[in-house]
């Protein structure tokens, strides 16, 4: 196995921010997977909470939800030595800021998750201050100000909030027994002066198990080099290559952590202990819901976790030397719509905007009333239920008024058995009429996942990140 050079690194740059990324996602996925052990619910209750009830969006259990994962730049863990050299202390960082902000959308029905990061140097309007500044400064006003800032600038809902500091990175890697990563060539870190800034120096190839210190040096490397044909070659793709390595490490670590955490009670106890020491969650986050999600994501098959890239452009804000960026609004909606729950090519509707009536077409007693109550519980506006003109219909049909197909499709997605759709120009007082048939079985608590795939981006637009491990062997 390779070795990790203890040379200290640069202070608070992207590597430290990536540690938060890893901590957030790994802790969340491991806590979600904790349902396999009975005492995990109790341990979850020990995680500190912050009151955010009035700032979070409300969505019924089972529906897709957005989790805002935030890493603060707190230096409370620094006690001197190597940590002081690598991270600095409070005198270096000033007021608390967000070093990493990741929005993760989890769809429990489709068993998929998407994540997008907000660059810390992205210039936005800060909620409550009515002024432009880096988005990471919004955390100085507390989690509520950061949530409001994200909603104000990106028009995406936030359903849950999870905050982490990066002290637990090495603990997390060690708690799951290390992370096995495929390395095609020996790798190291060398800057222009020949210094190993991050400590990365691994001479092994193939499947290499990285412990906490080695993993730390790998994700912190800003001057990444590989030994190819007896010659050290630097990564010329700069940020793109670095992002790919980061996301490859995340997906590998999460998958391995899920597997180990779910089958090893000792490792799970360690992971939950790390969460207790390094995580804060909102007061509305129900551990039962999170643990149910864990049951759905046990396998974490390839393609389950999809990293997306938010398109940005360089900006001259306070001087070009500040290296800040702004949102590329012309390209951003394609990515942000994923977190808004918008399927490309479909009109945007919500149950609360749909007015519907149910007619009993099967002839079974009480069916129309039961369907009405089920749809009402899902948020639809329901008129009185009654009987159809004829009974014994074989197929459930959703009829819709002119121009209301999107509303009909939304309501249809809540029915356990997919119905037929028909336009009916005679409908006047409601948008949609449901006529139950003998195939009707009930109403879902959450809609079936949309089958439409996101439209491919324009050729000149930044594309969503593909699964970074697909081109390389996995361990």
N, C-alpha and C positions, 0 to 999 in steps of 0.2 A: 504493500500500500504506500501511497505517496505521503509526503510530509507537508506540514503547514508551517511556513516560516513565520515566527512571531513578530516580524517587523510591523511597526504601527502604521496605520493608514491615515488617509486624509480625513478631515473633519467634516461631518454632516453634508455629504453630497448624495448623489443618487444611490450609492450602495446602502447607506443607512436607511434610506427611504424604502429600498427593496426589502430590507429585513422586516419592515412592518408589513409589507405585502404578504410575505411568506407567513409571518406570524398570524395575521388576520385569517387568511384562508385556511391554513392548517389547523389552527385552534378551532375555528368554526366547524369545519368538516369532521374533526375528531369528536368534538362535543356532540355534534349531530349523530355520530355513529355510536355514541355511548349507550344507546338503548339496549345493548346486549347485556348490560350489567345492571342488576336491580338497584344498587345504591347510587347510580349515576344521577338520578333525579334529585336525591338529597344533596349530592356534591354540586350539582348545577345551582341549587339554591344558595350556595355560598359565594357565588360570583357577584361582585359589587354591581349595583344598579344606579342609573341616573334617571330622574323624572323627566319624561319627554312626551307624555300622553297627548298634550295639546298640539304637538308639532308633527306627529306621525300620521300618515294616511292609514285608513282602516280598510281592511279587505277580509272577507270571510275565509276561514281555514280551508285549505285545499286549493285556493286560487294562487296564481303566480304572484310573488312578492319580491320587492327590492330590499336588499340588506345593504346598508351603508357601513362599510368597514373602514375604520379610521385609525391611523397610527399617529400618536402624538410624539413630539420630539422631546418628551420629558427626559431629563438626565438624573432623576432621583436615584437610579441604580448605580451611578458611577461612584466608585470608592477610591479612585486613583489607579496607578499602575497602567497596564495596557489599555484598559477601558478609557482612562483619561486621555491617553495618547490618540486613541481611535475615534472617540466620540466627543471629547470635550466635556465641559460641565455647564451649569446654568449660566455662568458668566459669559459663555460663548454664544448661547442660544437665545437669551432674552425671554420674552413672554412665550407661553406655550403656543405652538403652531402645529398644524397637521402636516406631517411629512409624507403621508400616503393617504389617499382617499379612493376607495374602490367601491363601485356599485355592483353588487352581485344580484342577478335576477334568477330566482329558483322557481322552476315550473314543476310542481310535484306530480302533475298528471303526465306530462311528457317525460319526466325524470331527466331533465336537462338543466344546465345552469350556464349563464353567460356573465362575463365580468368585463368592466371597463374602468380604467383608471383616469382620474382627473389630475393632470400635471400640477404639481404644487406651485409652479410659476405661471399658471394660467391666469390672465388678467380678467376679472369679472367685477360686477357690481356687488358690493358687500351689503347684504340685507341689514337694515337698521342703521346703516351709516351713510347710505346713498352716495358712495364714492367708489372709484375704481381702485382695485388693489389685487395683489396675489390672492388666489382662493385659499391658500393655506393659512392666511391671517384671520380668516373668519372664525377659526376655533378659539381665538383669544376671547371671543364673546360667549364661549360655551358651545356645546353640541347643538343647541337649538338654533344659534345663529348660523352655524355651518349648514344645517339642514335647510333652513329658510333660504340661504344663499344658493344652494343647489337647485331648489325648487324655482327660485326666481330666475335663474339664468338658463336652466336647461329644461324646465317644464317636465320634470320627471318626479313621480311620487317616491317617498321614502317610507317604508313600512316598519323597518327595524333598524336599530343603531347598535353597533359593536365597536368598542375602542380598545386598542392594544398599545403597549409600548414594546420596543424592540429588545428589551433585556432577555426575554424568553427564547430568543432564536436558538442559541446553543442548547438550552434545556430541551426544547422541542425536538431537535434533531437527535439528541442523545436518548430522549425518552422513547423514541420509536426504533432505537437500535441503529441509528444512522440511516442515510439515504443512499441507495445504490444507483449510481449514475453511469451511463455508458460514455466512455471517452475514447474516441478513435485514435487520438495521439496524445503524447505527454503535453501538459499545459503548464503555463506559468504566468506570472505578472511581472512586467518590466516596463518602466517608464523610459522617457528619452534619455535619462541620465543613468540608466541601468539599475535603478532601485526597484526592489520588490515591494510595492506600496501596500498591496492587500495581504501579502503572505502566501499567495497561491503558488504552489510548486509541487506538482503531482507528476511522477514519472511513470506510473502504472498506466496501462491501457486496458480496454475492454470494460467489464463491469467492475467498477471501483466503489467501495463503500466509504462514503464521506461521513466522518464524525462531525460533531458540532463545530469544532475549530476549522476543519477542512472545508466544510460547507460554507462557513462564514467567509473564508478567503475566496471561495469560488464565486459567490454572489456579489462580493465587493470589488472584484477585479475590474479596474477601469482601463488596464493596459494588457489585455488578454492576448497571449501568444500560444501557438501550437508548434510542436516540432514535426515538421513534414519533410521527409527525405533528408534527414540530418540537417535541416535548416529551420531556424525559428522564424515563423511568419506571424505578423501581427494581424489583428482583425481589422480589415479595411472598411467593413460595413458600419463601423461606429455604433451609433445608437440602435440601429435596426438589429445588428447582431447581438448587442447586449440585451435588448428586449427579448429576443428569441431565446437566449440562454436563460434569462430570468423565468420566462413562462414555461420553458421546458423543465426547469427545476421545480417550479410550483406544481405542475401537473404530475410529475413523477413522485414528488414528496407526498402530495395529497393521496394519491392512489396507494402508495406503500403504507402510509400512516393509517388509512382506513382499514387496510387488510390486517395490519398488526394490532391496531387498537381494538378491533372488533373481536379478535380471537384470543387476546392475551389480557386477562384482568389486571396483571401487574403493570403492563405498559399503559393500559387505559387509566389506571389510578394515577400514574405519573403525568399523563397528558391532562387529566382533569386538574391535577395540582398546579400545573403550569397555567392553566386557564384561570384558576382561582387567584393566582398571584399576578397575572398580567393582563386580564381582560375586564372591561366594564361594559355592561349591556343596558338597554333601555328597560324601564319598568313595565312595559307592555309585552315584552317578549316572554311567551309562555314556554317553559321547558318541554311541556308535553308536545307542543307543535314542532319544536325543533327536533325532538327525539323521533317523532313520526317521520320527519323529513329524512333523518338519518337511516331509517329502515329502508326508505326508497332508494337511497344513494349508496347502498353497501358495496355494490360491485364497481361503481365508478368506471363504467366502460369507456373506451376511447370515444371521443366526441361528446361526452357528457358535460365537460367543462370547456366552454368556448371563450377564449380571450378575444376581446375586440379592442381596436385602437381608435381613440377619439381624434379626429383630424384637427390639426392646429396649424397656425402660421406664425412666423416670427413677428414680433411687435416692437416698436420703438416707444417704450413706456419708461420715462425717466432716464433715457439714454440706452442706446443699443447694447452697451456693455452689460446691461442687467440680464440679458439672455432670457427675456420673458416671451410668452406666446399668447395668442388669442385664438378663440374658437373659429374654425373654418365653417361658418354657418351654412355655406352652400352645400357642404358635404356631410355635416354633422347629423342631420335629421335621420339619415339612413341608419346610423348607429344608435342614436338616442331613442328611435321608435321601438327598438327591441325592449327597452326598459319602460316605455310608455304602454306596452302591450298592443302596439299597432302592427297589423300584418300588412305588408306592402300590397297595394292594389285594392284594399278593402276600406270602406268608409269607417270612420271611428264612431262607435256607438257604445253606450253603457246600458245595463238593464234599467236604470232609473229613467232613461229617455224613451223606453218602449211601453206603449199602452196596448194591452192584449186582452183577449177573451178566450175562454175554453168552452168547447161544445163536446158533449159526450156522444161519440159516434160508434162506440162499441156496444152500448146498451148495458154495460156493467154498472151496478148501483154505486153511486157516490164517486165515480171516477172523475167527473168534471170538477167537482169541488176539491178533491184531493190534488188534482193537477194544478188548480188555481192556487191552492195554499202553498204547494211546492214552489211554483214560479214566483209567487209573492215573497216567499222567504228568500229567494235568490235575488230580489231587488226589483222585479218587474212590477209595473203598475197594472193591476188586474181589475177588469170589469166583472160583473156578475156572471157566474157559470150557469149553463143551461144545457138542454139536450139538442142534438142535431136533428135535422129533418128526418133522418133515417138511421137505424141502428144496424149493428152487424158489419160495419165497415172493416175491411181487412187491414188497411194501412193508415197510419196516423199521417195527417196532412197539416202543414202550416201554410195558411193562406195569408197573403199580405196585400196591402193597398198599393196603388201605383207609387213607385219611387221609394218603397220601404223594404226592399229586399235585404239590405244590410241588417235591419232590425229583425227580419225573419230568420236570417242565418244565425244571428246571435242567439235568439230564443231557441232555435233548433239545436244548437250546440249544448243546451242544458237538458235535453231529453235523452234518456238512457238509450233508446233506439232511434237512430237517425230517421227523421220523417221525410215525406215528400214535400217539395215546395211548389206553391202555385200562386201566381199573381191573380188577384180578384178585384176588378175595377169597381165592384159594387160595395166594397168595404168603405165605410165613411166615418164611423164614430171611434174606431180604434186603428192601430197600425197593423195589428196581426191577429188572426183568429186561428186557434189550435183546435182541430177536429180529431179527437182520439180515435184510434182504430183498435182492432184486436191485438195488434203487435205492440201497443203501448204498455210500458212496464213501470214508468215513473220518471221523476225529475232528479237530475244530478245536483249535488251541492256545489259543484264547480263545473265550468264548461269543458267539453272535450277539447284537447289541444288542437289548434289550427294546423292543418296539413300543408298549408302554403309555405314555401321556403322564402326567406328574404330575397328580394330581387338582387341580381348581381350589381356591384357598384359600377359607376362610370369608369371608363378606362383611365381617366386622369385623377380618380379619387383614391385616397388611401384605402386599401382593402382591409376587411376584417382579418385579424391574425388567424392563420390556419393552425391546426394542432401541431405544435412545433416538434413533437416526437415522431410524427408520421414518417419522416424521411430518414430517420436513424434507428438502429436497433435499440430495443428496450431490454432492460434487465429483469 
